[in-house]
Amino acid sequence: MNTPKRYTVTTALPYTNGPIHIGHLAGVYVPADIYVRYLRLTGNDVAFIGGSDEHGVPITIKAKNEGVTPQDIVDKYHAIIKKSFEDFGITYDNYSRTSAPIHHETASEFFKTLYDKGEFIEESTEQLYDAEANQFLADRFVVGTCPKCGNEESYGDQCEACGTSHNATDLINPKSALTGNTPTLKETKHWFLPLDKHEAFLKEWILEGHKKDWKPNVYGQVKSWIDDGLRPRAVTRDLDWGIPVPVEGGEGKVLYVWFDAPIGYISSTKEWAAREGKDWEPYWKDKDTKLVHFIGKDNIVFHCIIFPAMLKAEGSYIMPDNVPANEFLNLEGNKLSTSKNWAVWLPEYLEEFPGQQDVLRYVLTANAPETKDNDFTWKDFQARNNNELVAIFGNFINRVVVLTNKYYEGIVPTPNSLEAVDEETLAAVKAYPDVISSSIERYRFREAGQELMNLARLGNKYLADAEPWKVIKVDEERTKTIMYVALQIASALATLSEPFLPFTSEKLKNILNLNTEATNWNEVKTKDVLLSAGHKIGKAELLFSKIEDETIQKQLDKLEASKKANEAANKAVEPQKDTITFDDFTKLDLRVGTIIEAEKMPKAKKLLVLKVDTGIDVRTIVSGIAESFKPEDIIGRQVTVLVNLAPRALRGVESEGMILMTENAEGKLVFVNPDEANIPNGLTIS
């Protein structure tokens, strides 16, 4: 297909069991939005389709934990997620949800079509069952050891450590996520999609047909799966939350979430078409349509093997032209984790960085995990904002607008004869749309974003070399030409920045008063004049603002607090020691004492030599607390002392007792003290 008549672009449906974080944005939604905005600017017919996945097992688990219904959970998070996408300028033509009636109807019809065609295998198999919970354990209700990489916390459908997909019965040492019990096997009937039946087609379509144009990380994962041999995959589950299996014998069962979720793209397209008075079918069934799925690393198998096998079995749908999946984004060197609150949540970001959506979009694009996992750090976020968006893009625009208002009261000047440098600069500007297009169309959004910044660099260099602020003192006519050329660059930036920095683009168009002279992508490379002489622009406004160190430190402090909270929550509690009798306990003589002297033990890293007033006497106690306390800081501290411990020589100093200590969440030693103040030394503790 050389020139598509239309595009259908989909994004992975996020689970509605929590808000969206930067990993989701970087991996799927910003790249997709850049692509779609570019397609629209180049005059293409596009259906940009998304929605919420509301039937996953994680949703039922969250509902159980919170004591609410699954519908309560999905209603809450669907609204939060949808608003986050709107706030960050993700321009869906339709954002639906899999709990919508049109989706239940579409998914049921799809299943029934395959069922009537005899495309399923119906089998009674043994599945994992939790007797205490009295239910079969669907994928995410099971945790065990991955049979491929040995990860001990693999889910029943997929290992998040190595990305391998498998069945729950493949896990080693499986445990129920509901009760922690070891499940048993119990017979149940399900319908299976025979992936092996479509193996030859998938080999030809992907391994031969897309060897050169699909991303290596996508192609490699698909090839590995096919090389291992495809097997039938169950498309139903024993659950009470989801789309009921619409055939006889399906009572008490629902469609597997990974069967129904991708059909959500189709139902969302139907919803959009009905609202807009369009025919949905060409967007899914016409060979002149280009279908592109934007997904994350963990969804590759489902979009490149299972969903295509479903479409092939149905018979009337086109295959995706590309599935440009990204790898994972880490945060400050650690894997993003919802459960551990190791994330940057979009609603929180907007509260703390109001009006700075484009900064995050830009940084996530510049650091996107396109071919390998990448790391987001707050220091890099700050540096890219201050050194690129502020110092390059924002600085150029500000100088152009300020000088135009200063010299010409905001009127675009009429140029005189162009010098060679002017012609070369304008020719370079005209080349940028094709350069950026080439990167976008090959799904290289990092590269495309940097080319946009190179255009801003071109503008800065042109101004710096031309020095209109000096030239105007000696040659006013030459200055007009310089500023005219600079304004053409600014106008090109206003258009070409839209896919990457939509809020900035809109603001810049308002500054340049381009609302009535909107320029599309192709005009930047074909028109000689983007901003006509005599056109009046507005006053200067800062497009970006510098981010200070203290702002970044607050974010780092938040993450550090999350890390400490996780450490405290996960800190292993030592098991109870052997039982003792009351008589054993009464042998311990615990007294309140006060440290009256403290000094470091020579040549010993951990030891302090203390003089302690026990109320009975003043005695020497050697304690291994030097790494947690300075000697001068603990003089006068009340402590709990075991006074009848047999003396022991430590590095030549006889220690006569022991001070009671424990550790806090950070592993630092703390004294076990009486709560009441002014307790006399020598009182016994019992």
N, C-alpha and C positions, 0 to 999 in steps of 0.2 A: 504494500500500500504506500504510494508515494505521497499524495496529498489527501489527507482525510477530509471527509465532508463535515465531520463533527467529532467531538471528543467526549468520552465519558470518563471522568476522573473520580476515583473513590479513595477514601481514607479508612484505615482500620477503625472499627467501631469500639470506642473505649468502654470498658466495664463500668457500670454505674454503681460502684461500691466505694467510691472515693473521688476527690477532686483531681484535676489534671496538674501534673508537675512538668518541669522543664525537659525531662527525658522524653515525655510524650511529644512535646512541642518540637524538639530538635529532631526526633526520629521520624516523625510522620507529618505533622500538621503544617509547620512552616514551609518545608520543601514543597508540599502539595499546593499550598496557597501561592507560593512564588510561581510555580508552574502554571497554575490556572490564571492568575492575574496576567502573566505574560501572554498566554494564549488569547485572552480577551483583548489585550492591547494590540495584538496582531490581527484582530478581526475574525477570530475563529468562533464557531458555535460550540459552546462548552456546557456540559451538565456536571457540576461539581457536587458530589453526593456524599453525605455522611449520616451519622446517627449514633444512638447509644445502644450498646449491647446489654440487654436487661435480663437475660436468662442464664447467666453463668452461675456455677455453683458458689463462687466467692460471694455472690449476692445473698444466697440463702444462708451461708455461714455468718455473714455480717448481721443479717436479720435475726438469726438465732441468738447471737451474742448480745444484741441490743434489745431483744425482747419485743421486736416489732415485726410487721409483715414484710415480705420481699417487695411488695408494691410500695410500701412506705419508703424503703431504701432507694428504689429506682426513681421514684418521683423526686426525692430530695436531690440526688446527685445528677439526674438528667438536667435539672434546672441549673445547677451550679456549673456543670460542664458546658452546657450550651452558652451560658453567659460568658464563661471564660473565653470560648472561641470567638464570640462576638467582640469581646473587649480587646482581643489581640488581632482583630481584623482578619480572621479566617473567613473568607467570603463564600460560604456554602450557598449553592442554589437551593439545596434542601437539606435540613438536618432533622432526621426523623428518630424513631425509637422502635425497638423490636417488640414492645408491648402494644404497639398500635394495632387496631383491628386490621388495617390493610396489610400489615406484615404477617399476622397470624393467617390471614386468608391466602396470601401469596406463598408462604412457606408450606402450608398444608397442601395447596394445589401442586406445588413442585414435587413434594413427597409422593402425592397420589399419582402424579404422572409417571414417575419412575417406578412406582409400585405396579401400576397397570401395565407398564411395558415389560415387567419382569426383570428389572434392573437390580433388584435386591436379592440377597440370600437371606432366608429366614431360618434362624438356628436357635436351638436351646443350648446355652452354654453355662458353664459355672462362672459366676461373678463373685467378687468379694462382698461379704455380708457381715454387718455388725449386729450380733444377736441382742446385745443390750439396748442399742438404739432401735432395733427392730426395723432395719432398712438396709437396702443394697447401698453400696458405697460408690457413688459416681466419682469421676476422676479426682476432683480437688478435695474430696472427703478422705483421700488416702495419701499418706506420706510414707516414703520408704527409700531404700537405697537404689540409685539409678543403676541398671544393669550394664550401662556402657561406661560411665566415668566414675562410679562409686560415690557420687554425692549422696549423703545420707538424708538429705531433705528434699528429695525429688517428689514432685506431685505425680498423681496417677496417670496424667495424660502427657506430661512434658517435664523434662529436667531443665530448670532455669540455669544450671551451671554450664551444661554442654550444649543445650538447645535441642537435644534428641527428643522426638515424640515417641510415645509408646503407650501400651495399654496398662491399666492399673494392675492387672494380673502378672505383668512382667517385673514388677518391683520386687526387690529382695527385702525381706523383713518388713513387710507392709504393716502400718498401724492406722487405725481409724482416727481421723481428725476430730471425730465427734466425742469419742470416749477414751481414746488412747489404747483401746484393746487391739489384740491381734485378730484380724477378721478371719472368718471361715469362708469356704467356697459353697455357694448355693446355686442351684440351677434356676435359670430364668430365660425367657425368650426375647430375642432382639432381631432387628433387621440390619444387615451388613451391606455396605457398598463394596463390591469386589474390585479394589484398585488394581489388582493383578490383571483384570480383563482389559484395562486401559493402559497397561505398561508400554506396549509397542507404540501407541499413539503418543504418549508422553515423551518417550525417547526421541521420536521423530520431531515432535513439535518443539521441545525444549533443547535436548542435548544436541540435536543437529540444526534445528532452525534458529536457535537463539544463542548459539555458542559465542558469537562475536559482539552482540549488542546488549546482553544482560550483564549486570554487575557480577564480578567474580565471586563475591560472597554469596549471592543468590544462586548463581549457576552451580557453584560448588556444593552447596547444601542439598540442592535438588538432585544433583548427580549422585551424591552419596546415598541418598534415600533410594533412588532407582537402582543403583548398583547393588544395594543390599537385597533387592527383590521386594516388590510391593505385595501386600497381603490385604484381605478384606478388612474393612474398618466399620465398627458398629456405628450406626447413625441414630440410634435411640438409646434412651437411658431410663432407669427406674427412679423417677423423681416425681414430685407433685408441683414443681414450679417450672413452667415452660409451655411450649406449644404441644398440646395433646397429639399423640400419634393417631392420624385420621383414618385408620383402617381397622377391620375386625381383629380383635386380639390385642389391640393397643391400649386397653384400659390400664390406667395407673402408670403409663409410660409417657415420656415426652421426647421431642426431637432433640438429638444431641446438639448442644449449643454451637458446635462448629459446623453443623449442617445448617442450622437456621440462621446464624449470624451473617454469613456472606450473602444469603438471599435477601438480607436487609438492604443491600445496595439496590437490588431490583425493586423491592417494595418502596424504598425511599424515592427512587426515580419515578415510579408510578404516581406517588403522592405529588411530586413536583409537577409532572406532566398534566395531571388532572387540574391542578390549581392554575397552571399557565395556559391551559387549553391546547396542549401539545400531544403528540402521539409518542408514547414512551418506547415503543418497540424498536424504532431505528437506532436508539441509543444503546441497545443491547443485542440487536439481531442483524444489523446491516453491516456487510463486510467493509463498507467505506467508513465505518466508525472505528476510531482508535480508543481502545479501553486500556486504562492505566490504573493499577492499584498501588497506592502509597501505604506501606506497612512498616512494622518494625521487624527486627531480626527473628523474634520468637514466633512470628506469624507466617514465615516463608513457606513451610510445608503445606499449610492449610490453603494458601492462595495460589500455590504453584502446582500442587498435586491433587488435593482433595476437592477443592472448588472446581477446578477445570475438569476433573473426572465427572463431577456432578453435571456440569454444563454439557459435557460431551455426551453423557448418558441421556440427557433430556433431548438434545439433538438440534435445537433451533437457535442456540446462542453462539456469539462470537467468543474467541479466546482473548485473554489480555495480551496486548502488544508488548507490555513491559510491566515488571513488578520491581521497581527500584527501592528495595528495602534497605534501610540503614541498620547499622550495628547499634550497640548500646552506648548511652552517654553516662559517664560516671560523674560523681560530685566530690570535689576535693580529694580525689584519689580512692574513693570508696564507692561501691555499687549503690545506685539509688535504691532506697527501700521505703515503701509505704508504711510497713508495719513498724519500722524503726524511726520513722519521721526524719529520715535522712534524705531530704528533698527540698527543692524550692517550689512551693505551691503557687500556682498562678494567681489565685485571689489574694494571697498574702503579698506577693510581689507588687501587685497593682496598688495595694494600700501603702507600701513602703517606698515605691518608686512611681508615684502618680504621673501619668502622662508620658512615661518612658517605655511604652511597649516596643517601640522600634529599636531601642537600645538592646533589649533582650533578643528580639528577632535577629538583629544584626550579629550579635555575638554568637548566638546559637547556630547561625548560618556559617559564620567564619570558622567555627570550631565543630562543625557537624560531623558525626561519626559515619561518614559515607562509606568507607571501606573497612574500617576497623573501629573498635571501641575508642572513645575519646573522653577527655576529662574537662569538665567545667570547673573553673576556679573563680572565686570572686575577685582576685587580683587581676586575672586576665580580663574579666568583665570590665573592671575599672580602667585598665590600660587601653583596651580597644575603644572604650567610650572617649576617654580623654585624649588619646594620641591619634585616633582615626576619625571618629565622628565629630568631635569638637575641633581638633586641631587641623584637620584636612577638609572634610566636607563642610562643616559649619563655618569654619574660618573663611573659606572661599566665598560662600554665599554672602556672609555678613559683609565682607569687604566690597563685593560687587554692589550690593544694595545700598550700603552706606555711601559709597562714592558716587553712585548714580543720583542719589537724593541730594548729596552735597554739591555736585557740579552742575546737575541739570534738573533739579527739582523733581526728580523721579521720572523724567521723560527719557525714553531710549533715544540716544543721539543718532544723527545721520552720519554714517561713516564716510570717510574720504577714500582715496585709493588704498587698496590692501597691500601691505608689504608681504614678502615671502613667508615670514613667520606667522602672519595672520592667516594666509591661505593654507599653510601646512596645519595650523591648529584647527581650523574649521574642517579641513579634510579628515583630520584625526577624529574629530567629534562625529562625523558622519559614519566612520568605520565602527564605532562602538556598538551600535545596535546589533550588527551581525556577529561581532565578537561575543557579546553577552548572550545572544540567541544561541550560538553554537554550544556554549557551556550549558545553558538551561535545557536545550533539547537533548543533550546527552546526560541529563540529570546530575550535572556537576555544579551544584548550587554554591558551594564554597568558592569555586573558581569564578563563577559568574558574579558573586558579591564582591570579590576582590577586583574584578574588572570594572565594576561600577565605581569603586573607590579610586581606581586608577584614572578614571575620567575626572574625578574631583582633584586628583593630584595634578593632572594636566592643566586644569584651571588655575590652581595655585601657582604652578611653575610659570604659566603664561603671565599672570599678574606680577609675580616676583621679578621676572626678567624684564617685563615692559615698564614697570614702575610708573604707573600713571600719576601717582601723587607727586612725582618729581617732574615728569614730562609736562604736566599742565602749566607749570611755571614758565615754560619756554615754547611750548607748541600745543596750543589748545586744539587744533584740528586733528593732530595725531592722537591726542587723548580721546577724542570722540570715537575714533576707530578702535582703539584699545578697549574702551568700555563697551562698545557695541559687540565686539567679539566675545568679551567676557560674559555679557548678558546672553549670548547664544549658548554658551556652555552651560550657564545656569539654567536656561530653559530646557536644554537636553537632559540635565540632571533631574529636573522636575518630573519628566516623563519616565526616564529609564530607571529611576529609583522606586517607582510605584510597587513593583512586585516585592521588593526587599524591605522598603521603608514606607509603607502606605500612608501612615499618619504624617510623616515628614514630607512626603510628596504632596499631600493635600495642603499642608501648611505652606510649602514653598510655592505651590501654584497660586495660593491666595496672596502671598507676598508679591509675586510677579504679576498678579492680576490676570492669570491665565484662564480663568473660568470661561471667558467668552472666546478664547483662542486655544482651546484644548488641542494638544498635539498627540497623535497616536504614535506607536512605536516606529512604524515604517516611515512616517514623515520626518523623523529625526535624521534618517539616512538619505532622504530624497529631497527635502526642502532646503533651499539655500538660506532662507530666512525663517527662523523659529519665533523671533520676537521682533516685530517690525519697528522701524524708526518712527518716533512719535507716540508710541505706546507708553502709557503711564503705569509705572509700578507703584507698589505700596511702600510703607516704611519698613525698616529692618526689624526683625524679631529673631531672637536666638533660637536656632533649630535644636540645639543640644546644649546641655549644661554640664559643667565639670562635676565629677563625683569625687567627694573628698574621702580621705583615709578613714575618718571616724564613721562614715556611712558604711564602708566596707567592713570595718571592724565589728560593727553591730551584727552584720550577717554572719561573720565568722564566729562571734560569740554565741549566736543562736544555734549554730551547728555544734559547737563545743558543748553547749548545754544538752543537746540531743544525744551526743555521744556519751556524756556522763550519765544521763538518765538510762540509756541502754545498758551501760556497764553495771549500773546499780541494779537494774531489773534482771540482768543475766548473771549477776554475781552468784557463783555457786555457794550454797549454804552447806557447811560441813555436816555430815550425818551425826546423829546423836551417838555419844560414846557409850561404853558398857554401863549398865545400870549399877549404881552404888546404893548402899544403905544409908539411913539417916546417921548411923554411928560413924560411917566413913566421912560424911559431910562435917560432922561436929569436930572432927580432928583438925579441920582447916581453921587457922586463927587469922581472920581478915580484920585489919584495923585501918582507921582513917589516919593518914600521915600528911606531912608537909615537906616538900623539897626545900632545903635551906642552902644547899650548895650544889653546883653542877659544873663539870668540866669534861672535855673530851679525853678519852683513853688514848694515850700516845700510840701512834702507828696502828690504830684500829678505826676503820671507816664507820662502823655501825654502833660502837659502844660509847656510852656516857657513864662517868663515875659520879654517883649521886650521894649526897648526905641527906638522910631523911629522918625527920623528927617523928617517931612513931607514937609518941605519948608515953612509951615505955622507956625508950632510950633514943639516942641519935646513932644511927648505924649507916654503914656503907652498903649501897646496893649498885651493882653494875647492870645496866639496862641497854638493850639493843635498839635504842630509839634515836640515834644520832642523825639518821637520814631524814627524820620527820621533825626534829626540834633542834633549835639552837640552845646551848646551855643557859644563856642569859634570859631566854624567854620563859623558862619554866621554873626559875627560882621563885618561891612563894606559892606554887601551885599545890592544891590539895590533891591527894592521890589515894588509891586503895592499895594496901600493901598486904601481901601474904607474909606474915612475920615468922611463922614457925617452919619455914622451909629450911632444910639442912644447908648449912653454909657450903659455898662452892667457890673454888679459886678460878678466876678468869684472868688470863694474862698476868698472873702474879698478884692480883688484887682479890681479897676474899669478899665475896658478895653474900650478904646476910638477909636474904628475902627476895621477893619478886613484886614488881608493880603490875597491876592488872591493866591490860590494854586491849583495844579492838581496832578494826580498820574501817574507814569510811568507804564510800563508793569509789573514790579515786585510788584506793589502796594505801592511803596515808594513815599512820597510826594516830589514835586518839585515846586520851585517858578515860578510864571507867571511873567516874567521880560520883560522890553523893550530890544530889540535886540541891539540897538545902545549904544555904550559906552559913558560915561560922560554926561548923561542926567541930567540936574540940578534937585535937589529936588524941589517938589512943582508944576512941570508942570502937567497940567491936561491931562487925557487920555480920548479921545472921539472917 
